[in-house]
Amino acid sequence: MVYSVTTADGRQVSWRDGKRIWWSLSVVYPLMPLLGLWAHHATGHPIALGLPLVISYGLMPLLDALIGEDHNNPPEDVVPLLEADRYYRWLTWATVPLHFVALIACAWWVGTHDLPWWALLLLAYVAGTDAGLGLNTAHELGHKHNAVEQWLARLALAVPAYGHFTVEHGRGHHRWVATPEDHASARMGESIYRFALRELPGGIRRAWALEGARLRMAGHSRWSWHNTMLQSYAVTLVLQGGLVAAFGWRMLPFLAVHNLVAWWQLTSANYVEHYGLKRRREPSGAYEPPQPHHSWNTNHLVTNLATFHLQRHSDHHAHPSRRYQCLRHFPDLPQLPSGYFGMFPLAYVPPLWFRVMDPRLMALPQVQGDLARVNVDPAARARLEARWGRAAS
C-alpha cells in the first residue's frame, strides 16, 4: 500500500511500508509455545517443549546479526495517514486473544500429560516468556487514548497477573525515566538481579499510589470497580482460577513460574532500555524533558518485527503515543549491539554485561567519560570511580 499526500507547498510525497506484511510476525510470535507442544507430540521427548527458547534466544539473535538493522523512517508528511491506517492497530488487537490461547494450551498440556517435574517447569518458563510478550502488547495498547485499546491492554496484562503495569509505566516510568528517582531505570554498575529487587516492588508501590491519587480526585475508593488495576486483576482471577479448577494442583507451580518469568521478561526489557542513562537537571532543579538519547535504541530488523517496534525505544519515550509503525530511527543515539533477545542473556551474566555496556555508555556524546552525567548505582560508585575516574564537577 502506498501512502500519498500533497503538502502545503504543493509537493507530492509518497511512501510504501515495506514491512507492512512482515508486522504479522508480532502477531504469530505469541503462538510460539504451540510449536513446543507440537515438537513434544512429534518426538515424545519432553525436552522438545523448550524448542521456543532455542528459537527466541538462539535463532532470533542470529537472524538479527545476519539480516542487520533497518534505518528506514516514514516521511513525517505521511505519518498522519500511517497512524490512521487501522490495519496496524488491528494487528495489536488480534494479538491479545492469542496470549490467552497460548497460556490455556500450555496449561491444558500440563494438565493432560504425565510430565516429569522439570518438563512442567520448562513449559511454564516457555509460557512465561510468551506472556512477557503479552506485556509488550499491553505496552503498545496502553499508550493509546481510547477506551477499546485501554481495555485490551488490561486484558493482555491479566494473562501474567501484572495489572498494575499501564498505570506504573505511563504515569510513573515515563515521567521519571533516566533519573535516579526511577526504579525502572537501571543504574550503571547495577546487576539485573539487584535491579529486579528494586524495580519489581517499586513498580507495584508506585502504581497503587498513582491510581489511588487518581481515584481520590474522582471521588472513588481505591477498592472500587473504577480502579483499572483491579479490573485487570479480576480477569486474572477468573482465568488462572479457572485453570486451577479445570486441571488441579499442578497448575499452582505452573502458574507461579509462568507469572514470575513474565515479570522477569519485563524487568529484563526495563534493564536494557535505560541502563546508566541520566537526564540533565535544569537550573530550576527540574529534569530536562525526555529526549531520544535517554533510551538505548536498536534497529535490528527481525526482533523489532516480533515486538511491535519496542526496540525503537528512543522515539517512543520522546513521543509515547506514537504508534509502533511510525517510530523513527535517529542517528547518534545510544545503540545496543543486538536486539533484545540477544541482550537479555548478556544481562543475565553481569560481568559480561558490564564489559560490553559500560564502555559504550561512557563513550556516548552526552557522557564523554564523565560519571557525573551517568545514573550510577551508589553501591558501585567506588568501583566505577576507580575504573573511570571521579566525576567531573
Secondary structure, 3 states (H helix, E strand, C coil): CEEEEECCCCCEEEEECCCCHHHHHHHHHHHHHHHHHHHHHHHCCHHHHHHHHHHHHHHHHHHHHHHCECCCCCCHHHHHHHHHCHHHHHHHHHHHHHHHHHHHHHHHHHHHCCCCHHHHHHHHHHHHHHHHHHHHHHHHHHCCCCHHHHHHHHHHHHCCCCCCHHHHHHHHHHHHCCCCCCCCCCCECCCHHHHHHHHHHHHHHHHHHHHHHHHHHCCCCCCCCCCHHHHHHHHHHHHHHHHHHHHCCCHHHHHHHHHHHHHHHHHHHHHHHCCCCCCCECCCCCECCCCHHHCCECCEHHHHHHCCCCCCHHHHHHCCCCCHHHCCCCCCCCECCCCHHHHHHHHCCHHHHHHHHHHHHHCCCCCCCCHHHCCECHHHHHHHHHHHCCCCC
